[in-house]
């Protein structure tokens, strides 16, 4: 079964730390763009297929690594989108 913990030195974890440490502000357009990002349908189908195999305990090692990659990227996208939501919420509050 794939791990759901982002290991400290995967590409996604390293990039997440860079993004979290970045002191520059987002622009509203960049924040909205980040919030619009999602996996293409073909990738969603693949994640669903791999997840079903994981639940059935029938993943091969390469499939486990592939699912882990999807989980890591999902975590990274979640970090980016949380930052974007926070920025837009702060931006909205500042205007009121």
N, C-alpha and C positions, 0 to 999 in steps of 0.2 A: 504494500500500500504506500502511496506517496506521502511524503511529509508535508505538513501544512505550515511549517515554521520556516521563515526566511533565514537561511544560513548567512552568517555575517559577511562572507566575501563572494557571494554570487554577483553577477553583473547588475542584477536588479537591486540588490541590497546596497551595493556601492553607489549606484546612481541615486537611490532613494536618500542616502545620507548626504550626497552632494546637494540634492534638491532641498532637503530639510534645512541644511546649513546655509543656503543661499539667502542673503539678506535683501536682495533686490525685490522690489514689488512687482507683482503681475500687473498687466493691463487688463481692463475689463474684457476686451476682445480675446486676449490669450486665455483668461480664466473661462470664458464661455466656450472657447474651442476645446480646452481640456475636458470640460464637462460633457462635451458632445462625443468624445472618443469612446469607442467600444470595439469589441472584437467583431471581425466580419462573421457573417452567418456560417461560413465553412469552418471557421475556427471554433465557434460555439458548438457546432455539431461534433467536432472532434473532441472537445472537452467533455461533452455529454457522453460520447462513446467511451472515452478513457475512464470517466467517472463510474460508468456502469460496470466496466471491467474491474475497476478497483473495488467496488462494492462486492463483486463476485470473487474477489481475491484471485483474479486471473491475468493480472498485468505482467508483461515481460519486463525485464530490466530497462530496455530502451523506452518502453511505454511509460514506465515509472518516471524516468528522467524527463520525458516529454511532458507528462502531467505536472511534474514539479516546475518545469519551465513556465507552463501556463499559470500555475499558482503564483510563482514569483512575479510574473508580469502583471497578474491581477492585483497583487499587493502593491506593486509600484504604481499602477494606474489608480488604485484607491488612495494612495498618498498624494498623488498629483491632484486628484479630484477633490479630496478633502481640503487641500490647500486652496484650490480654486473656489470652493464653496465658502470657505472662511473669508477669503479676500472679498468676494462679492457681497457677503453679508456685512462685513465691515464697511465696505464702500457704500452700501445702501443705507446703513445706519448713520454714516457721516453726512449724508445728503439730507437727512431729516432734521 
